[in-house]
């Protein structure tokens, strides 16, 4: 297991492992038959996206050592696994990527009988029966949230629209967009009044052209570190995951977060087992561990994202539960969308993104 401890802020990318807590056991595992597999597990996750003690308590209760590797975005994850599983047992893809992986036979069906903590998932069909993974056959929900505008309050007035990042020179050279192709293309479509999941070529072309025109004003397409660009003063306004900006705001009260009036992407990340996993039984133990209410609440309290685990929410900080930047209001959700697979239209998105990057 990785025993590296990173000091300071914990974001979707920051991994804190409490090595001293390695002996703490989670009782749920005592009720699950131990696997005959070697005591190893290879996890591939966002860099990073887990609680302080998640891995140490798992190793303490199972004896399974965890190798933990990082990726920056869904595109990187998808590209590596599409080329063939190099040995990972657990991955954490977002909604539309789960659907694409299912269609390409890249994910293993999971045995619900070996995940008793699945009973804690909220019965809301968005979590218990999502369209991208009906019946949770190929994975379990992990955390969810929004993408929005992170900004410096002293520099940016009334950041109520995606247009400030996508269609304005007001903050030229001080803007960062994400490096996630579907999210950026989708939010450009959203700003233009189209669906984030459009399969209309003319609409996609307009989103591409908007981004190409705006590119001269964009400092960078950030690899999941827009919050760092705000904190360092390199950017004044960024497109970023809500939890990352929330943590930045804890360090600097001049940092704020808002969901624009046009709406946004509501995402759900999922824990899946890729085809070819060398330790599938250990992976099932790990999925069950992540859904343990105490473990899940510690993850949510650490990285400041919303949990779909109803039992865990009872253990989540009341301040976090009341924070609309973490748990958005129904009105925000109503004007937002989740990404779904666009199927055979996927190459059109890939081509448009390549053209944006090459411009």
C-alpha positions in Angstrom: 0.0 0.0 0.0 1.1 3.5 -0.7 2.0 5.2 2.6 2.7 8.6 1.1 1.1 11.5 3.0 0.6 14.8 1.3 0.3 17.8 3.5 -2.3 20.5 3.1 -5.5 20.8 1.1 -7.4 17.7 0.0 -9.2 17.9 -3.3 -10.5 15.5 -5.9 -6.8 15.1 -6.7 -5.2 15.1 -3.3 -4.7 11.8 -1.6 -4.1 11.4 2.1 -3.5 7.9 3.5 -3.5 7.5 7.3 -0.8 4.9 7.6 -1.0 5.1 11.4 -4.6 3.8 11.1 -3.7 0.7 9.2 -4.8 -1.5 12.0 -8.3 -0.1 12.3 -10.8 -2.7 11.1 -14.2 -2.1 9.5 -16.6 -4.7 10.9 -18.5 -5.3 7.7 -15.6 -7.4 6.3 -15.8 -9.9 9.1 -19.1 -11.0 7.6 -17.7 -11.6 4.1 -15.8 -14.7 3.1 -12.1 -14.0 2.6 -10.8 -14.5 -0.9 -8.3 -17.1 -1.9 -6.6 -14.5 -4.2 -3.2 -13.1 -3.4 -3.5 -10.2 -1.0 -3.2 -7.5 -3.6 -5.4 -4.9 -5.2 -4.6 -2.5 -8.0 -6.7 0.7 -7.9 -6.7 3.3 -10.7 -8.4 6.5 -9.5 -8.4 10.3 -9.9 -5.2 11.9 -8.6 -6.8 11.6 -6.1 -10.2 11.1 -4.8 -10.4 9.2 -1.5 -10.5 9.6 2.3 -7.6 9.9 4.7 -8.0 6.4 6.1 -9.9 4.5 3.3 -7.0 2.4 2.2 -5.4 1.8 5.6 -8.7 0.6 7.1 -9.2 -1.7 4.1 -5.8 -3.2 4.5 -6.2 -3.5 8.2 -9.5 -5.4 7.9 -8.5 -7.7 5.0 -4.7 -7.9 4.9 -4.9 -6.8 1.2 -2.2 -4.4 0.1 -3.3 -1.7 -2.3 -1.3 -0.3 -5.2 -2.8 3.1 -6.0 -2.2 4.7 -9.4 -3.5 8.1 -10.6 -5.1 9.6 -13.7 -6.0 13.2 -14.4 -9.3 12.8 -16.3 -11.8 10.3 -17.8 -10.2 10.5 -21.2 -6.9 9.3 -19.8 -8.6 6.4 -18.0 -10.6 5.4 -21.0 -7.7 5.5 -23.4 -5.5 3.3 -21.1 -8.2 0.7 -20.5 -9.4 0.6 -24.1 -5.9 -0.4 -25.2 -6.2 -3.4 -22.8 -6.3 -3.7 -19.0 -2.7 -3.4 -17.8 -3.6 -5.0 -14.5 -6.1 -2.8 -12.7 -8.8 -4.3 -10.4 -10.8 -1.1 -9.6 -11.5 2.0 -11.6 -13.6 5.1 -11.0 -15.2 6.3 -14.3 -17.9 9.0 -14.6 -21.4 8.3 -15.9 -21.2 8.6 -19.7 -17.8 6.8 -19.7 -19.4 3.9 -17.8 -22.0 3.5 -20.6 -19.3 3.6 -23.2 -17.2 1.0 -21.4 -20.3 -1.2 -21.0 -20.9 -1.0 -24.7 -17.3 -2.0 -25.5 -17.4 -4.9 -23.0 -14.7 -3.3 -20.8 -16.4 -3.8 -17.5 -17.3 -6.9 -15.4 -20.8 -7.4 -14.1 -20.7 -7.3 -10.3 -22.1 -9.8 -7.9 -24.5 -7.9 -5.7 -24.6 -10.8 -3.2 -21.0 -10.0 -2.4 -21.7 -6.3 -1.7 -24.0 -6.2 1.3 -23.4 -2.5 1.8 -25.1 -1.8 -1.5 -28.3 -1.6 0.6 -27.2 1.8 1.8 -27.4 3.5 -1.6 -30.2 6.1 -1.9 -33.3 4.6 -3.6 -33.5 7.7 -5.8 -33.3 6.1 -9.4 -30.5 8.6 -10.3 -28.4 6.5 -7.9 -30.0 3.1 -7.6 -31.0 2.7 -11.3 -29.1 5.2 -13.4 -29.7 5.2 -17.2 -26.0 4.7 -17.9 -25.8 1.6 -15.6 -29.3 0.1 -15.2 -29.7 -1.9 -12.0 -26.1 -1.1 -11.0 -25.0 -4.1 -13.0 -21.5 -2.9 -13.8 -20.6 -0.7 -10.9 -21.7 1.2 -7.8 -22.1 4.9 -7.3 -19.3 6.6 -5.4 -19.8 10.4 -5.2 -21.6 13.1 -7.2 -21.5 16.8 -7.7 -21.4 19.7 -10.2 -19.0 21.5 -12.4 -19.1 25.3 -12.0 -17.2 28.6 -12.0 -14.5 29.1 -9.5 -13.5 32.7 -9.2 -11.7 35.4 -7.3 -14.3 37.6 -5.6 -12.0 40.6 -5.8 -11.5 40.3 -9.5 -14.7 38.9 -11.0 -18.1 40.6 -10.7 -21.4 38.7 -10.9 -20.1 35.4 -12.4 -23.5 34.2 -13.4 -22.9 32.8 -16.9 -20.6 30.4 -18.7 -20.2 33.2 -21.2 -17.6 34.8 -19.0 -15.3 31.8 -19.7 -16.5 30.8 -23.2 -17.6 34.0 -25.0 -15.9 37.1 -23.5 -12.5 38.8 -23.5 -13.2 40.5 -20.2 -10.8 38.1 -18.3 -8.5 37.4 -21.3 -5.4 35.4 -20.3 -6.9 34.8 -16.8 -9.3 31.9 -17.8 -8.8 28.2 -17.4 -11.1 25.5 -18.8 -11.0 21.9 -17.9 -9.1 19.3 -20.0 -12.1 16.9 -20.0 -13.4 16.8 -23.6 -17.0 15.8 -23.1 -17.5 18.2 -20.2 -16.0 21.2 -22.0 -17.8 20.5 -25.2 -21.0 19.8 -23.3 -20.9 23.0 -21.3 -20.2 25.0 -24.5 -23.3 23.3 -26.0 -25.2 24.1 -22.8 -24.2 27.8 -23.0 -25.5 27.9 -26.6 -28.8 26.6 -25.5 -28.3 23.0 -26.7 -28.2 19.7 -24.8 -24.9 18.7 -23.4 -25.5 15.3 -25.1 -26.4 16.7 -28.5 -26.0 14.4 -31.5 -26.6 17.2 -34.0 -23.5 18.0 -36.1 -24.5 21.6 -36.7 -24.9 22.2 -32.9 -21.6 20.5 -32.2 -19.9 22.6 -34.8 -21.1 25.8 -33.2 -19.7 24.6 -29.8 -16.4 23.8 -31.5 -16.3 27.2 -33.2 -17.1 29.0 -30.0 -14.2 27.3 -28.2 -11.8 27.9 -31.1 -12.7 31.6 -31.1 -12.3 31.9 -27.4 -9.0 30.0 -27.2 -6.9 33.2 -27.6 -8.3 34.3 -24.2 -7.8 31.0 -22.4 -4.7 30.6 -20.4 -4.9 26.8 -20.3 -7.0 23.7 -20.4 -6.2 22.6 -16.8 -5.4 19.0 -15.9 -7.7 19.0 -12.9 -5.9 21.8 -11.2 -7.9 25.0 -11.9 -8.2 25.5 -8.1 -4.4 25.8 -7.9 -4.4 28.4 -10.6 -6.8 30.5 -8.6 -4.8 30.1 -5.4 -1.5 31.0 -7.1 -3.1 34.1 -8.7 -2.4 32.8 -12.3 -6.1 32.8 -13.1 -9.1 34.7 -11.9 -11.9 32.5 -13.3 -11.9 28.8 -14.0 -14.2 25.9 -14.9 -13.7 23.2 -12.2 -15.2 20.5 -10.0 -17.2 21.9 -7.1 -15.2 20.1 -4.4 -11.9 21.4 -5.6 -13.1 25.0 -5.4 -14.7 24.4 -2.0 -11.3 23.4 -0.7 -9.6 26.3 -2.3 -12.1 28.6 -0.6 -11.2 27.1 2.7 -7.6 28.3 2.1 -8.5 31.7 0.6 -11.8 33.4 1.4 -11.4 35.4 -1.8 -12.3 32.3 -3.8 -15.9 31.6 -4.6 -18.0 29.0 -6.5 -21.2 29.3 -8.5 -23.3 27.3 -10.9 -24.1 29.5 -13.9 -27.6 30.4 -14.8 -27.6 28.2 -17.9 -27.1 25.2 -15.7 -24.3 22.7 -15.6 -23.2 19.1 -15.6 -24.3 17.0 -12.7 -21.9 14.1 -12.6 -21.9 10.7 -10.8 -18.6 8.8 -10.4 -18.8 5.1 -10.1 -16.6 2.2 -8.8 -16.2 -0.5 -11.4 -14.2 -3.6 -12.0 -12.6 -3.7 -15.5 -12.5 -6.8 -17.6 -9.2 -8.7 -17.0 -8.9 -7.6 -13.4 -6.4 -10.0 -11.8 -8.1 -9.8 -8.3 -11.9 -9.5 -8.9 -12.8 -11.0 -5.5 -10.6 -8.5 -3.7 -12.2 -5.8 -5.8 -15.6 -6.8 -4.6 -14.4 -6.5 -1.0 -13.1 -3.1 -1.8 -16.4 -2.0 -3.4 -18.2 -3.1 -0.2 -15.7 -1.3 1.9 -16.3 2.0 0.1 -20.0 1.6 0.7 -19.6 1.1 4.5 -21.4 4.1 6.0 -18.5 5.1 8.2 -15.9 4.7 5.5 -18.1 6.5 2.9 -18.9 9.4 5.3 -15.2 9.8 6.0 -14.5 10.0 2.3 -17.3 12.6 1.8 -16.2 14.7 4.8 -12.6 14.7 3.6 -13.0 15.6 -0.1 -16.2 17.6 0.1 -18.3 15.9 -2.5 -21.9 14.7 -2.1 -22.5 11.0 -1.3 -25.4 8.9 -2.7 -25.0 6.7 0.3 -28.1 7.4 2.5 -26.7 5.8 5.6 -23.4 7.7 5.2 -25.2 11.0 4.9 -26.3 10.7 8.5 -22.6 10.9 9.4 -21.7 13.7 7.1 -21.0 17.2 8.5 -24.2 19.1 8.9 -22.4 22.2 7.5 -21.6 20.3 4.3 -25.1 19.0 4.0 -26.4 22.5 4.2 -23.9 23.8 1.6 -25.5 24.2 -1.8 -22.0 24.1 -3.4 -21.8 20.5 -2.2 -25.4 19.4 -2.2 -27.0 21.6 -4.9 -30.6 22.7 -4.7 -33.4 20.9 -6.7 -33.6 24.0 -8.8 -30.0 23.8 -9.8 -30.3 20.1 -10.6 -33.4 20.8 -12.7 -31.7 23.1 -15.1 -28.6 20.8 -15.4 -27.8 17.6 -17.2 -25.8 14.5 -16.7 -23.6 13.3 -19.5 -24.8 10.1 -21.3 -23.2 8.0 -24.0 -23.6 9.5 -27.4 -22.8 6.1 -29.0 -21.9 6.3 -32.7 -21.7 10.1 -32.5 -18.6 9.8 -30.2 -16.1 10.2 -33.0 -17.7 13.5 -33.9 -17.0 14.8 -30.4 -13.4 13.4 -30.6 -12.9 15.2 -33.9 -14.3 18.5 -32.6 -12.1 18.3 -29.5 -9.0 17.6 -31.5 -9.8 20.6 -33.7 -10.2 22.8 -30.6 -6.9 21.6 -29.2 -5.1 22.1 -32.5 -6.4 25.6 -33.1 
